[in-house]
Amino acid sequence: MRRIIISILLSAAFMAAPSVYAGAQSVCRLEPSMTILLYPEGQTVSSGLTEDGNPKTSNELAGPEWTDETGRIGNISDSARIDIYLPKKGNGQMIIVCPGGGYRYVSARKEGLHVADWMVSRGIATVVVKYRMPDGHWEVPLTDIQNAFRYCRAHASEWGVKQIGVIGFSAGGHLAACASTLYTDAVTRPDFSVLIYPVISLDRKYTHQGTRNNLLGKDEIWEDRDKKVDEFMEAQKLHHDLLEHYSLQNHISSDTPVTFLAHCTDDATVPVEHSLMYYSRLNDCKVPVEMHIYPEGGHGWGFSSEKWAGKGKDKLSYARKEFDASLERWLESIRTK
């Protein structure tokens, strides 16, 4: 199966979809079966942990959410939520979606809604996570994804779901890879992982600097020499440790979920080396992995085929049918019977 082709909290409450999401549905009319707030009672700012080990941490963002004409949603804080799409006849699979956006916003349309449309049409239940922006609070996005897994595992039997995986794009690919390597238990461990042009390493040589800055804070914050010597050295060590911790190739093991990778050679935003190092490490650990590297397409093509982007506007149009067929075949091949 290893091949390379070159070419919630359980107490969460139901809610009405926020009005900011309306703009993200201006093209695709698929509506979620339900939308659930991850934190109906808001965040608790604390350096401690909850009883189940989750950080009681807010991203401390002020002001309302914003959305734009492309369906991007930013400044997500207490309103973090999951849109759940249940097919009329499910095949037993569910996938949790981490849209990209450099940890500054979520690309809720082309890497969220359009993913749900594609998956649901193939009988796969889909959960799009509108996760909190970290703004330097690095633990926040993964906490949201893990709480989405907790909620979905708790309701899986009533939905007829037997297998729950994760898919992510760009910085959302980094978040999906976090979920795949930094899980806390069997409940939060994905059964499979799909990473599309993912950020994997935070090494300055390769990484998307916006992703690194928004997750951990800008380098100059860590390199502030106005601090006392011992405080400066402590900050330097913590920054180094965080860069290592969130460079996810460092955490791959034989228990990492089976993985599908897709990237383009000419991606100038997130170099293809990210997928290559993840693939290589998975292969070393004998984890089943399939990777597709397309020669052209750049970055950010997501699931916006010409059906949604318009004729001539799909950057992966020449390989879209191949991508769709490969992913559909792979998902079928790993499905729990």
Residue pairs with C-beta under 8 A, 6 or more apart in sequence:
1 258
1 288
1 289
1 290
1 333
2 282
2 283
2 288
2 289
2 290
3 290
3 291
4 279
4 290
4 291
4 292
4 293
5 290
5 291
5 292
5 293
5 326
6 293
6 295
7 292
7 293
7 294
7 295
7 319
7 322
8 36
8 38
8 82
8 147
8 148
8 150
8 151
8 152
9 38
9 39
9 40
9 147
9 150
9 151
10 150
10 151
10 154
11 40
12 36
12 37
12 38
12 39
12 40
12 151
13 36
13 37
13 40
14 34
14 35
14 36
15 35
15 36
15 37
15 40
15 81
16 35
17 32
17 35
17 83
18 65
18 79
18 81
20 65
20 66
20 67
20 73
21 67
21 73
21 83
21 108
23 67
23 68
23 69
23 71
24 67
24 71
24 72
24 73
24 108
24 109
24 112
24 113
25 31
25 71
25 109
25 113
26 69
26 71
27 109
27 308
28 109
28 113
28 114
28 117
28 308
30 85
30 113
30 116
30 117
30 120
32 83
32 84
32 85
32 116
32 128
33 84
33 85
33 86
34 83
34 84
35 81
35 82
35 83
35 84
36 81
36 82
36 84
36 151
37 79
37 80
37 81
38 80
38 81
38 82
38 144
38 147
38 148
38 151
39 78
39 80
42 78
43 56
43 57
43 58
43 59
43 77
43 78
44 56
44 58
45 56
45 57
45 58
45 60
46 55
46 56
46 57
47 57
48 56
49 55
49 56
50 56
53 184
54 143
54 146
54 147
55 139
55 140
55 143
57 137
57 139
57 140
57 143
58 77
58 78
58 137
58 140
59 77
59 132
59 133
59 134
59 135
59 137
59 140
60 77
60 135
60 137
61 75
61 76
61 77
61 132
61 133
61 135
63 75
64 75
65 73
65 74
65 75
65 76
65 77
65 79
66 73
66 74
66 75
67 73
67 74
67 108
70 107
70 109
70 110
71 107
71 108
71 109
71 110
71 112
71 113
72 101
72 105
72 106
72 107
72 108
72 109
73 105
73 106
73 108
73 130
74 101
74 104
74 105
74 106
74 133
75 105
75 133
76 105
76 106
76 130
76 131
76 132
76 133
77 132
77 133
79 130
80 129
80 130
80 131
80 132
80 144
81 129
81 130
82 127
82 128
82 129
82 130
82 148
82 151
83 112
83 116
83 127
83 128
83 130
84 125
84 126
84 127
84 152
85 116
85 119
85 120
85 125
85 126
85 127
85 128
86 120
86 125
86 159
87 120
87 121
87 123
87 124
87 125
89 123
90 123
90 124
90 125
90 159
90 160
90 161
91 122
91 123
91 124
91 335
92 160
92 161
92 162
92 163
92 335
92 336
93 123
93 124
93 125
93 161
93 162
93 163
93 164
93 165
93 331
93 335
93 336
94 124
94 125
94 126
94 127
94 152
94 156
94 159
94 161
94 163
94 164
94 165
95 115
95 119
95 124
95 125
95 126
95 127
95 164
95 165
95 166
95 167
95 194
96 127
96 129
96 145
96 148
96 149
96 152
96 164
96 165
96 166
96 167
96 179
96 190
97 111
97 112
97 115
97 116
97 126
97 127
97 128
97 129
97 166
97 167
97 168
97 172
98 129
98 131
98 145
98 166
98 167
98 168
98 169
98 172
98 173
98 175
98 176
98 179
99 106
99 107
99 108
99 111
99 112
99 115
99 128
99 129
99 168
99 169
99 172
100 106
100 107
100 111
100 168
100 169
100 170
100 171
100 172
100 173
100 300
100 302
101 107
101 111
101 170
101 171
101 172
102 170
102 171
102 208
102 210
102 211
102 214
103 133
103 134
103 141
103 171
103 210
103 211
103 214
103 215
104 133
104 210
104 214
105 133
106 112
106 129
106 130
106 131
106 172
107 169
107 172
107 300
107 302
108 128
108 130
109 304
109 308
110 300
110 302
110 303
110 304
110 308
110 309
111 169
111 170
111 172
111 196
111 302
111 303
112 128
113 128
114 302
114 303
114 304
114 305
114 308
115 126
115 128
115 167
115 302
115 303
116 126
116 128
117 303
118 303
118 324
119 125
119 126
120 126
122 328
122 331
124 331
125 159
125 161
127 148
127 152
129 144
129 145
129 148
131 140
131 141
131 144
131 145
131 175
132 140
132 141
132 144
133 140
133 141
133 214
134 140
134 141
134 214
134 215
135 214
136 214
136 215
136 216
136 217
136 221
138 215
138 216
138 242
138 246
141 175
141 178
141 215
142 175
142 178
142 179
142 182
145 166
145 175
145 176
145 178
145 179
146 179
146 183
146 184
146 188
149 164
149 179
149 187
149 188
149 190
150 187
150 188
152 161
152 164
153 164
153 187
155 161
156 162
156 164
162 336
163 191
163 192
163 335
163 336
164 190
164 191
165 190
165 191
165 192
165 193
165 194
165 257
166 176
166 179
166 180
166 190
166 192
166 193
166 194
166 257
167 176
167 193
167 194
167 195
167 196
168 174
168 175
168 176
168 177
168 179
168 194
168 195
168 196
168 198
169 196
169 197
169 198
169 300
169 302
170 196
170 197
170 198
170 199
170 208
170 211
170 269
170 270
170 299
170 300
171 199
171 208
171 210
171 211
171 214
171 215
172 198
173 195
173 196
173 197
173 198
173 199
173 200
173 270
174 198
174 199
174 200
174 211
174 215
174 246
174 248
176 190
176 193
176 194
176 195
176 198
177 193
177 195
177 198
177 200
177 248
177 278
178 246
178 248
179 188
179 190
179 193
180 189
180 190
180 193
180 248
180 256
180 257
180 259
181 248
181 251
181 252
181 253
181 256
182 248
182 251
183 189
183 190
189 255
189 257
190 257
191 257
191 336
192 257
192 258
192 259
192 260
192 331
192 334
193 256
193 257
193 258
193 259
193 260
194 259
194 260
194 327
195 259
195 260
195 261
195 262
195 275
195 278
196 261
196 262
196 263
196 302
197 262
197 263
197 264
197 267
197 269
197 270
197 274
197 275
197 299
197 300
197 301
198 261
198 263
198 270
198 274
198 275
198 278
199 207
199 208
199 211
199 270
199 274
200 247
200 248
200 249
200 274
200 275
200 277
200 278
201 207
201 247
201 248
201 249
201 273
201 274
201 277
202 211
202 212
202 215
202 216
202 243
202 246
202 247
203 243
203 247
204 212
206 271
206 273
206 274
208 269
208 270
212 243
213 219
215 246
216 222
216 239
216 242
216 243
216 246
219 239
222 235
222 236
222 238
222 239
223 236
224 232
224 235
225 232
227 235
244 250
248 278
249 277
249 278
249 280
249 281
252 278
252 281
252 282
252 284
252 285
252 287
253 285
254 285
254 286
254 287
256 282
256 285
256 287
257 287
258 287
258 288
258 289
258 334
259 278
259 282
259 287
259 288
259 289
259 290
260 289
260 290
260 291
260 327
260 330
260 331
261 275
261 278
261 279
261 289
261 290
261 291
261 292
262 275
262 291
262 292
262 293
262 294
262 323
262 327
263 270
263 272
263 274
263 275
263 291
263 292
263 293
263 294
264 272
264 293
264 294
264 295
264 296
264 297
264 298
264 299
264 301
264 316
265 272
265 293
265 294
265 295
265 296
266 295
266 296
266 297
266 298
267 297
267 298
267 299
268 298
268 299
269 298
269 299
269 300
270 299
272 293
275 291
275 293
279 289
279 291
282 289
283 289
288 334
290 326
290 330
292 322
292 323
292 326
294 316
294 319
294 323
296 315
296 318
297 315
297 316
297 319
298 315
300 315
301 314
301 315
301 316
304 313
304 314
305 314
305 317
305 320
305 324
306 312
306 313
306 314
306 317
306 320
314 320
316 323
